């Protein structure tokens, strides 16, 4: 099968490769770029484990082809921490508020929450639950995920947070 040359920016760095037209973006990210934070869960766009930020919107990278991302700006979980290695507020929130158990859904949850907080800097609990509804977690019951996103929203808005989860 003929291959197509694709170029994009991933986590602020130029990325390119030759792909078959049927190559999913998640496979390009994981296999060609060796960025394995985004997970392959269902490959049907139901679970959200593969969520990345593409040109300012949340995208389930198992539901689009790499060639569709030609020229795009993509952020994966690997691009969330600050250049000095300190955690992004969302990563810190998931750690401090115990927003993860097995961790499989966590990269996709954080990427979706990142876009949610770009769109709504002070979401309510209901808005957070609605905003992450397309990302499934089979371990946590979501309560601490919501707390983690609230923690990050507070931190990003300069509001001191009460305390970590118990």
N, C-alpha and C positions, 0 to 999 in steps of 0.2 A: 504494500500500500504506500502511496506517495506521502511524503512527510511535508509539513508546512513549518516554516520558520516563524516563531512567535517571540515578541519582545514585550516586556512589561516592567514595571518598577515594583519590587516586592520589598517591603520594610525599608524603603528609602534607597534601595540599591537596584541598579539595572539587572534584569534577568532575561535570559533568552534560551531558546532551545528549539530542537526539531521535534515535532510531534505528529502523530497520526491525527487526522481530523476528528476522530472519535475519542481522543484522549480527554478524559475529564480533568477539569482544573485541579481537583484534589489530588489526582495522580501526578500531574505535572509538578505541583507544589511539593509533594512528598518524595517522588521518585527522581525527578530531574533536578530539583533544587535542594533536596535533602533536608527540608523543613518538615519535621514529623510531628509538630505540635497539634495541628489540625488532624482530627481522627476520622477514619472511615468507619461509619457506624452502620447505616442502613442502605446507603446508595440509592435511596428513593426520596430524599429530601424531607423525611419525616422527623429525624432525630435531632438534627442541628449540630452534631459533633464536628462537622466539617466547616462550620461558619467562619468566614473571613470578612474583612471590610474591603469592598471593591468600589472605588470611585465614590466614596461617601455613602455607601449603603451596605447593609448586611446581606451577604450572599451565601447560600449553601453551596459550597464548591463542588459537591457531587452532582449538582443539577445543571452544570454548565460545562461547556467544552473549553479547553485551554485556548483554542483559537478565538473564542468569543471574548477573551480577556486581552486581546491584542491592544497594546498601548495603555492598558489600565494601570492605575495606582492601587496596589493591594497591600493590606496590612494583615499579617497573621499574628498569632499569639507570640511568636518569637520577636516581633517588632514592638511589643507593648512596653517592655521595661525601658527605663531611661538609659541613655548612653553610658552613664557611670555605673550601670548595673542595678541601681535601686529599682524596686518594684513600682509599677504603675499603681495608682490608688485602688483600682479594681483587683489587681493581683494581691495587694496588701489586704484588702477587704475580705477576699475569699480565705486568706490565711488567718486573719484575726477573728473572723466571725464563723470560722469552721464551715465555710460554704461548699466544701467538697468532701467526698468520702473516697470513692474509688478513683476519682479524677478524670475518668474517661470523657465526660461531658464538659469538663471545666474550661478547656480552651474555647470551645464554641460558645459556652455561656458568657465567658468574659468578652469575647468579640461582639456578641449580640448586645451585651450590657454596655459596652463601649459606645456603640452606635446609639443605643437608647439614651445614654447620658449626653450625647452630642445633640440629640433632638429635643431632649427635655432635661434640663439641668437639675430640676427638683421634683422628680416623679414621686407620686404617692405609692403606697404599697400596692394598691390595685393597678396603677399604671405600670409598675414594675412587673407584676404578675402577667398582665396583658402583653407587655413588651417582650417578655421572654417565652411566651406561650408556644412558640415554634421550636423551642429547644427542650428536649426531654432529658430528665435525670431519673434514673431508676433507683437511686440510693437515698437521697436526702430528704424528700418530702418538700423541698423548695424553701422552707422557712428560713434557713440560714443563708441560702442563696439570696433571698430578698434582703436579709439583713446586711449581707456583704455589699450589695449594690447600693443600699441606703448609706452604708459606711463610706463607700467611695464617693457618692454624690456629696455627702457632707464634707469630706476631705477636699474634694475638688472645688467646693464653694467656700472653703475656709471656715467651716463650722466645726468646732471640736466635737468629736463623737463621744457618746456616753461611756461605753465600755465594750469589751470584747464579749463574744458569746460565752456562755457558761457550759 
